[in-house]
Amino acid sequence: MAKYLFQASYTANGAKGLAAEGGSSRREQVAKMMQDMGGQLDSFYFAFGSADVFGIADIPDNITAAAISLAINSSGAVTTKIVVLLTPEEMDEASKISVAYRPPGS
């Protein structure tokens, strides 16, 4: 299972729903959704700035992550961005792979 960082921003309607339901209920709903999809919510935080929510979750694969993203974004209440996270050990493995790459203009 891979780790993913998600960032979410509420639309005006989504913010109204959040105000009515509260933050804890949103976290519970997201945790249940992740569990129903075979994953697990690790962390869930509200924030100030360009994103309203940050979270980290274990999700089975990219296809499942894409399905979650499609469902959330098509709701019209929230827009989300999902980023695949790599462990330091995965970066160790990646750094040992030889890649034939030529930069433009060289």
Secondary structure, DSSP 8 states (H G I E B T S, - for coil): -EEEEEEEEE-HHHHHHHHHH-HHHHHHHHHHHHHHTT-EEEEEEE-SSS-SEEEEEEES-HHHHHHHHHHHHHTSSEEEEEEEE--HHHHHHHHTS------TT-
